[in-house]
Amino acid sequence: MMERTIGNLTEEMKQPSQPFTNLSQRGVRRAQVNALKAMIPSLVKDSADPRGSQDIGGGYILLFAKDETMRTLRGAAATAVREYMHQVTREDLTNWVPQVRRWARLRLPTGQIARSAWKEKLKPLQKIRMSRNVRVRARNLLMLSY
């Protein structure tokens, strides 16, 4: 984070003849703007959701890329979706065949981005993002995503 801030400040520098003076002025200006934004939140514009995204409620937003076509679920995945939908709707879904569309990323209410294995597995190992793992706990079942 610190390296990014230093990089941004050096990009903003206008007078290369006095770099330290200019850098300190940029730092002071950034601190003043941040203080104003903290004191008067209405100054901060709400950023629009990215093009092609889909808000699914609760602060969750599906982000591109996405599958062009719906995919039919089979086996254990279909059973899990069927059971979940039965709990939600209380309808008999015994003969229902669930179809899904894969999305590459999900923005969480915290602002973090969860990435799907579908797109990440297409990348070379050096470019895969592995800074965090996701842990899901449901009814004494613990699943780890890598």
C-alpha positions as a Markdown table, in Angstrom:
| # | Residue | x | y | z |
|---|---|---|---|---|
| 1 | Met | 0.0 | 0.0 | 0.0 |
| 2 | Met | 2.8 | 2.4 | 0.9 |
| 3 | Glu | 4.6 | 1.7 | -2.4 |
| 4 | Arg | 1.4 | 2.5 | -4.4 |
| 5 | Thr | 0.9 | 5.7 | -2.5 |
| 6 | Ile | 4.5 | 6.8 | -3.2 |
| 7 | Gly | 4.1 | 5.9 | -6.8 |
| 8 | Asn | 0.9 | 7.9 | -7.1 |
| 9 | Leu | 2.5 | 10.9 | -5.4 |
| 10 | Thr | 5.5 | 10.8 | -7.7 |
| 11 | Glu | 3.2 | 10.7 | -10.8 |
| 12 | Glu | 1.5 | 13.8 | -9.5 |
| 13 | Met | 4.7 | 15.8 | -9.2 |
| 14 | Lys | 4.8 | 18.9 | -11.4 |
| 15 | Gln | 8.2 | 20.5 | -10.9 |
| 16 | Pro | 11.1 | 18.1 | -11.2 |
| 17 | Ser | 13.5 | 20.9 | -10.2 |
| 18 | Gln | 12.3 | 20.8 | -6.6 |
| 19 | Pro | 11.1 | 17.2 | -6.1 |
| 20 | Phe | 11.0 | 17.1 | -2.3 |
| 21 | Thr | 9.1 | 20.4 | -2.0 |
| 22 | Asn | 6.6 | 19.3 | -4.6 |
| 23 | Leu | 6.2 | 15.9 | -3.0 |
| 24 | Ser | 5.5 | 17.4 | 0.4 |
| 25 | Gln | 2.9 | 19.8 | -1.1 |
| 26 | Arg | 1.2 | 16.8 | -2.8 |
| 27 | Gly | 1.2 | 14.9 | 0.5 |
| 28 | Val | -0.3 | 17.8 | 2.4 |
| 29 | Arg | -3.0 | 18.3 | -0.3 |
| 30 | Arg | -3.9 | 14.6 | -0.3 |
| 31 | Ala | -4.2 | 14.7 | 3.5 |
| 32 | Gln | -6.5 | 17.8 | 3.4 |
| 33 | Val | -8.7 | 16.2 | 0.7 |
| 34 | Asn | -9.0 | 13.0 | 2.8 |
| 35 | Ala | -9.9 | 14.9 | 5.9 |
| 36 | Leu | -12.6 | 16.8 | 4.0 |
| 37 | Lys | -14.0 | 13.6 | 2.6 |
| 38 | Ala | -14.1 | 12.1 | 6.2 |
| 39 | Met | -15.8 | 15.2 | 7.6 |
| 40 | Ile | -18.3 | 15.6 | 4.7 |
| 41 | Pro | -19.1 | 12.2 | 3.2 |
| 42 | Ser | -21.5 | 13.8 | 0.6 |
| 43 | Leu | -18.4 | 15.1 | -1.2 |
| 44 | Val | -17.5 | 11.5 | -2.2 |
| 45 | Lys | -19.3 | 10.5 | -5.4 |
| 46 | Asp | -20.7 | 7.0 | -5.5 |
| 47 | Ser | -18.9 | 5.1 | -8.1 |
| 48 | Ala | -21.1 | 3.3 | -10.6 |
| 49 | Asp | -21.0 | -0.4 | -10.9 |
| 50 | Pro | -18.6 | -1.6 | -13.6 |
| 51 | Arg | -20.1 | -2.1 | -17.1 |
| 52 | Gly | -21.7 | -5.5 | -17.5 |
| 53 | Ser | -21.9 | -6.2 | -13.8 |
| 54 | Gln | -25.0 | -7.6 | -12.1 |
| 55 | Asp | -26.1 | -6.5 | -8.6 |
| 56 | Ile | -27.5 | -9.6 | -6.8 |
| 57 | Gly | -28.4 | -7.8 | -3.6 |
| 58 | Gly | -26.9 | -7.7 | -0.1 |
| 59 | Gly | -23.9 | -5.8 | -1.4 |
| 60 | Tyr | -22.8 | -8.6 | -3.7 |
| 61 | Ile | -22.0 | -7.8 | -7.3 |
| 62 | Leu | -21.2 | -10.3 | -10.1 |
| 63 | Leu | -18.3 | -9.0 | -12.3 |
| 64 | Phe | -17.3 | -9.9 | -15.8 |
| 65 | Ala | -16.3 | -12.3 | -17.5 |
| 66 | Lys | -19.3 | -14.6 | -17.7 |
| 67 | Asp | -20.4 | -17.6 | -19.6 |
| 68 | Glu | -22.2 | -17.0 | -22.9 |
| 69 | Thr | -24.6 | -19.9 | -22.3 |
| 70 | Met | -26.3 | -21.5 | -19.4 |
| 71 | Arg | -24.8 | -24.8 | -18.2 |
| 72 | Thr | -26.8 | -27.8 | -16.9 |
| 73 | Leu | -25.7 | -29.0 | -13.5 |
| 74 | Arg | -25.4 | -32.8 | -12.9 |
| 75 | Gly | -24.6 | -35.0 | -10.0 |
| 76 | Ala | -23.7 | -33.7 | -6.6 |
| 77 | Ala | -23.7 | -30.0 | -7.7 |
| 78 | Ala | -27.3 | -30.4 | -9.1 |
| 79 | Thr | -28.4 | -32.1 | -5.9 |
| 80 | Ala | -26.9 | -29.3 | -3.7 |
| 81 | Val | -28.6 | -26.6 | -5.7 |
| 82 | Arg | -31.9 | -28.5 | -5.7 |
| 83 | Glu | -31.8 | -28.9 | -2.0 |
| 84 | Tyr | -31.0 | -25.3 | -1.4 |
| 85 | Met | -33.8 | -24.1 | -3.7 |
| 86 | His | -36.2 | -26.5 | -2.0 |
| 87 | Gln | -35.3 | -24.9 | 1.4 |
| 88 | Val | -35.8 | -21.4 | 0.0 |
| 89 | Thr | -39.0 | -22.0 | -2.0 |
| 90 | Arg | -40.5 | -25.1 | -0.2 |
| 91 | Glu | -41.5 | -26.4 | -3.7 |
| 92 | Asp | -41.1 | -30.0 | -4.9 |
| 93 | Leu | -38.0 | -29.7 | -7.2 |
| 94 | Thr | -37.3 | -33.4 | -7.6 |
| 95 | Asn | -37.4 | -33.3 | -11.5 |
| 96 | Trp | -36.0 | -29.9 | -11.9 |
| 97 | Val | -32.6 | -29.7 | -13.7 |
| 98 | Pro | -30.7 | -26.6 | -12.5 |
| 99 | Gln | -28.9 | -24.5 | -15.0 |
| 100 | Val | -26.3 | -21.9 | -14.1 |
| 101 | Arg | -24.2 | -19.2 | -15.7 |
| 102 | Arg | -20.6 | -18.9 | -14.5 |
| 103 | Trp | -19.1 | -15.5 | -13.6 |
| 104 | Ala | -15.4 | -14.9 | -13.2 |
| 105 | Arg | -15.5 | -12.6 | -10.1 |
| 106 | Leu | -17.7 | -11.5 | -7.2 |
| 107 | Arg | -17.4 | -8.2 | -5.4 |
| 108 | Leu | -18.2 | -8.8 | -1.7 |
| 109 | Pro | -19.9 | -6.2 | 0.5 |
| 110 | Thr | -16.4 | -5.4 | 2.0 |
| 111 | Gly | -15.1 | -4.4 | -1.4 |
| 112 | Gln | -12.9 | -7.4 | -1.8 |
| 113 | Ile | -13.0 | -9.4 | -5.0 |
| 114 | Ala | -13.6 | -13.2 | -4.9 |
| 115 | Arg | -12.3 | -14.9 | -8.1 |
| 116 | Ser | -13.6 | -18.2 | -9.5 |
| 117 | Ala | -11.5 | -21.2 | -10.4 |
| 118 | Trp | -13.2 | -21.2 | -13.8 |
| 119 | Lys | -11.1 | -18.2 | -15.1 |
| 120 | Glu | -8.1 | -18.5 | -12.7 |
| 121 | Lys | -7.3 | -22.0 | -13.9 |
| 122 | Leu | -6.8 | -20.6 | -17.4 |
| 123 | Lys | -3.9 | -18.4 | -16.2 |
| 124 | Pro | -0.3 | -19.5 | -15.8 |
| 125 | Leu | 0.6 | -20.4 | -12.3 |
| 126 | Gln | 2.7 | -17.2 | -11.8 |
| 127 | Lys | -0.3 | -15.0 | -12.6 |
| 128 | Ile | -2.8 | -16.7 | -10.3 |
| 129 | Arg | -3.9 | -14.6 | -7.3 |
| 130 | Met | -3.4 | -16.6 | -4.1 |
| 131 | Ser | -3.1 | -13.9 | -1.5 |
| 132 | Arg | -6.2 | -15.1 | 0.3 |
| 133 | Asn | -8.2 | -18.3 | 0.7 |
| 134 | Val | -11.9 | -18.5 | 1.3 |
| 135 | Arg | -13.3 | -20.6 | 4.1 |
| 136 | Val | -16.9 | -21.6 | 4.1 |
| 137 | Arg | -18.6 | -23.2 | 7.1 |
| 138 | Ala | -22.0 | -24.8 | 6.6 |
| 139 | Arg | -23.7 | -27.2 | 9.0 |
| 140 | Asn | -20.4 | -28.7 | 10.4 |
| 141 | Leu | -19.0 | -29.0 | 6.9 |
| 142 | Leu | -15.8 | -27.2 | 6.3 |
| 143 | Met | -14.7 | -26.4 | 2.8 |
| 144 | Leu | -11.5 | -24.7 | 1.8 |
| 145 | Ser | -11.0 | -23.0 | -1.6 |
| 146 | Tyr | -7.5 | -22.7 | -2.9 |
